[in-house]
Amino acid sequence: MSKKRDELFEPVKCFVCRHEILRHENLENHHFPFTKLDGGKETVPLCKECHDLIDRDNLGDWPMKLQLEVLRECLKDESPRCLRVMLLKIWAIGQSLGYDMKLKGMQ
């Protein structure tokens, strides 16, 4: 096989969920840290599911189970302070925009 063809079958990790994906199957490139619209040229590899959550699905449309999973993980003691602050600010903005941001099941 050629080197280029070999690369298609070499797994890469999704930048978000860290699952391995094959370049020729479920890989999508996401412009980060700047969007393509804002002139971003750098991309990170994402699986289709994570790319959908970031670019195509509104945060308010995420399943409550996923929202709570994100909240639980980000509010753990070992999470960086800036991440926890950002998450709480996003949560507050969601509430102010009228999204149902109840914390059902949170202990």
C-alpha positions in Angstrom: 0.0 0.0 0.0 1.1 3.5 -0.6 2.0 5.8 2.3 -1.1 8.0 1.7 -3.4 4.9 1.6 -1.8 3.6 4.9 -2.6 6.9 6.6 -6.3 6.4 5.7 -6.4 3.3 7.9 -4.3 4.7 10.7 -6.5 5.4 13.7 -6.6 8.9 15.3 -8.2 9.9 18.6 -11.2 12.2 18.6 -10.1 15.5 20.3 -13.3 15.4 22.5 -14.2 11.9 23.5 -10.7 10.4 22.9 -12.2 7.3 21.0 -10.1 6.0 18.2 -11.5 6.7 14.7 -10.2 5.6 11.3 -9.4 8.5 9.0 -11.5 7.0 6.2 -14.6 6.2 8.2 -16.0 8.6 10.8 -13.4 11.4 10.9 -14.4 15.0 10.6 -12.1 18.1 11.0 -13.3 20.9 13.3 -11.7 24.3 13.1 -10.2 25.1 16.5 -9.4 27.3 18.3 -10.9 29.7 15.7 -13.9 28.9 13.5 -13.4 28.9 9.8 -15.7 31.9 9.6 -13.3 33.8 11.9 -10.4 32.9 9.6 -9.3 29.7 11.5 -7.0 27.4 9.6 -6.1 24.9 12.2 -8.3 21.9 12.8 -8.7 19.0 15.3 -10.0 15.5 14.5 -13.5 14.8 15.8 -15.8 11.8 15.4 -19.1 12.6 13.7 -21.0 12.3 17.0 -18.9 14.9 18.8 -18.8 17.2 15.7 -22.6 17.1 15.7 -22.8 18.0 19.3 -20.5 20.9 18.8 -21.6 22.4 15.5 -25.0 21.1 14.6 -27.0 20.5 17.9 -28.1 23.4 20.1 -27.0 22.9 23.7 -30.6 23.0 24.8 -31.4 20.1 22.5 -28.8 17.8 24.1 -30.4 14.9 26.1 -30.6 15.7 29.8 -28.5 12.7 30.6 -25.6 14.0 28.5 -26.0 17.5 30.0 -25.7 16.0 33.5 -22.8 13.9 32.5 -20.9 17.0 31.3 -21.8 18.9 34.4 -20.7 16.1 36.8 -17.4 15.7 35.0 -16.6 19.4 34.8 -17.4 20.0 38.4 -15.1 17.4 39.8 -12.5 18.6 42.2 -9.6 17.8 39.7 -11.2 19.8 36.9 -9.4 23.1 36.3 -11.1 26.1 37.9 -11.4 28.0 34.6 -13.4 25.1 33.1 -15.8 25.0 36.1 -16.3 28.8 35.9 -16.9 28.7 32.2 -19.4 25.8 32.5 -21.4 27.6 35.2 -21.4 30.8 33.1 -22.8 28.9 30.1 -25.4 27.2 32.4 -26.5 30.6 33.7 -26.7 32.0 30.1 -28.9 29.0 29.2 -31.2 29.7 32.1 -31.5 33.4 31.2 -32.4 32.5 27.6 -35.2 30.3 28.9 -33.7 26.9 28.5 -34.9 24.3 31.0 -31.6 24.0 33.0 -32.9 22.0 36.0 -30.3 19.8 37.6 -32.5 16.7 37.9 -30.5 13.9 39.5 -27.6 16.1 40.6 -26.4 15.4 44.1 
